[in-house]
């Protein structure tokens, strides 16, 4: 990849981060997500969304979380798996492939869910108390 292309993709990534920052901190979005308005810090509240630092120095020790998910699911824990419809890092098709490999039965077929009369995403429920949602 040439330097020009590398610089272009860095600008695109930076722009996506800025767009996400403004969107998630928008008052109407925070209200829709039931994020409390905060004047003073209250435990469990979020004043402002800040993106994770992608430059964190860590060593990946878990490459597949399916065994952990299956273990918790078999113990009766409910789970909500979600993906953004327009997520360009982990597209919802990849999440659906991950779910398919769990081999759970579908108990509630894929259907749309709405917010203010407009389709906001899709949901599907599986055995073992798992729900998949797209936003």
JOUR-V480578 format. One record per residue. SS is DSSP state (@ for helix, = for strand, . for the rest). Layout:
# JOUR-V480578
((SS) (SS))
This chain:
# JOUR-V480578
((.) (.) (@) (@) (@) (@) (@) (@) (@) (@) (@) (@) (@) (@) (@) (@) (@) (@) (@) (@) (@) (@) (@) (@) (.) (.) (@) (@) (@) (@) (@) (@) (.) (.) (.) (.) (.) (.) (.) (.) (.) (.) (.) (.) (.) (.) (.) (.) (.) (.) (.) (.) (.) (.) (.) (.) (.) (.) (.) (.) (.) (.) (.) (.) (.) (@) (@) (@) (@) (@) (@) (@) (@) (@) (.) (.) (.) (.) (=) (=) (=) (=) (=) (.) (.) (.) (.) (.) (.) (.) (.) (@) (@) (@) (@) (@) (@) (@) (@) (@) (@) (@) (.) (.) (.) (=) (=) (=) (=) (=) (=) (=) (=) (=) (=) (.) (.) (=) (=) (=) (=) (=) (=) (=) (=) (=) (.) (.) (.) (=) (=) (=) (=) (=) (.))
